[in-house]
């Protein structure tokens, strides 16, 4: 887990205990997530705990963490094994399948390449090996609005992999030529290795929200919306943006303001 998410996720926790699913993406946007299921470093876990304890103390909230298979997220959510999905979850195109919180952050789907690749635009991806995460918003875009572009890729489609960490390892090693991902993931990877990666123009623009089961806990959705708005009003969001500004985090991308 990246340090920004570790910091931010813990700022809001649902009452109860709740188990909230989020897949551990190397993801650095200002996403204020309630609870996250993650695979992270000790450093990230420590940062997560600091804010978690602060909010839990203030709100009387509790949280459990549990690693999940991203492919199984819908089954886990609908069975009640997890309470929500909050990992940079794009709401557009999924409204019929989930109950969502209010959108809270603007996002884009982008393509990341190596700086020395000679790939300067989406058109340059013709006959290139492009990878994305299985069941991701980027894959939805490449199979939907940007299918004509994906048809030009090597093999006539994007390759898929279980998580973005491994996708960027593949890109760094030269096994693939590009990775399609969330803007926040791209920003994190470029901040971590500024001499290696660069992003191309956006594939699409969208919004993040927290996903719940279609007939899920409306009280919890209301609590998430209320807490996110309060964090914006009391300046918490702005402080987090300032703290992580070097990673490209901007209050300009926050959309839950009223």
Residue, then its C-alpha position, 0 to 999 in steps of 0.5 A: x500500500x502506498x503511504x498516502x492511502x495508508x494515511x488517508x484510509x484511516x481518517x474515516x472508519x465506519x462504526x461497528x466493527x465493519x470489514x470493508x474491502x479494498x484491494x491493495x493498489x499502489x495508488x497515491x490519490x487523495x482517496x479518503x477511504x473508510x476501510x481497506x483490505x490491503x497488502x502493505x508494508x510495515x511502514x504503511x501499516x503504521x501510518x494507517x494505524x495512527x489515523x485509524x486510532x485517532x478517528x476511532x477514538x473520536x468516533x468510537x469506530x472500529x475496523x477489521x482488515x482482511x485480504x481478498x481476491x479482487x475477482x471475488x469482490x462481488x460475491x464477498x460483498x453480496x454475501x455480507x463477508x465484506x461491507x463495502x469496496x473502497x479502493x479507487x472504485x469508479x462508479x461510472x458504468x457500475x451504478x446498476x450493480x452497486x449502491x454508491x456513496x456520493x462521488x468524492x474524487x475526480x479520476x482519470x484512466x491513463x496509460x503509463x510508459x517508460x520515458x525512453x520507450x518512444x511512445x508519445x501518444x495513444x496512437x503509438x500503442x499500435x502493436x504494443x503490449x499493453x497491460x492492465x489489472x483484471x476487472x479494473x476501470x481501465x479494462x472496462x474503458x479499453x473494452x468499451x469506449x476505447x475498444x477501437x484503440x485496444x484493437x490496435x494493441x498486440x494481440x488485439x486487446x489489453x493483457x490482464x494481471x491480478x494487480x498493478x504492482x506486478x503490472x508495473x514490474x512487468x513494465x519496468x522489466x520490459x515485458x510489456x510496453x505500457x500499463x493502463x491504470x488509474x491516474x492516482x496509481x500512475x502519479x504514485x509510480x511516476x513520483x516513485x520513479x520520476x526518471x523511468x515512467x511518464x503518462x500519456x493523454x487520458x483514456x477517460x475521466x470519471x469519479x470515485x465513490x464507495x461501493x456497497x451491495x445494491x440492497x446494502x446498509x443505507x445508514x452506513x452509506x449516509x455515515x460515509x457521506x456525512x464524514x467525508x463532507x465534514x472532513x472537507x469542511x473542517x479542512x482535513x482534506x485540504x491538509x492531506x492534500x498539502x501533506x502529499x502534494x509532492x505526489x501530485x495530490x490536489x484539492x482540485x480533484x475533490x468533488x464532495x463539497x456539498 
